[in-house]
Structures are given as structure tokens and as C-alpha cells.
Amino acid sequence: MIQLTKLNGKKFYLNALYIETVESFPDTTITLTNGKKIVVKEKEQTVIDLSKDFYKDIQVLGRHEKGALFHE
């Protein structure tokens, strides 16, 4: 799970496995695999970095895995 902040300042946790896309409109908008959209205060790159760390923590993404979803 990654901790994020809604625009109203309320913190919440999101299971990063359900993130389909992260975009800036200019606010960072996360689209989940079920189609739900969540707007957060964090920058797009911060959400990506948090997701990468989460994947590494649960061993879905290795530190130096070739062909990985996220490239360092």
C-alpha cells in the first residue's frame, strides 16, 4: 500500500497493484483498474516512485530486473 493525499488534505492508503495509469491534468489523477479515478496532491513522479518502492517491497519488481515495468 502507498500513502497518498487527497486534495482536501486527507491522507489515505492505496493498493498500488490497482493503478492502471497516472496522469497530470494538471492535478495528478490516478486511474484504477476498475475505472475509478482519484485526484491526489502528490506529483506524478512521486506516485510512480512510491509504486516502484511498493512493488520492490512485495518482490514483484526486482532492483535490477530486465524488462521491468518501471525503469530506473
Order of alpha helices (4+ residues) and beta strands (2+ residues): beta-beta-beta-beta-beta-alpha
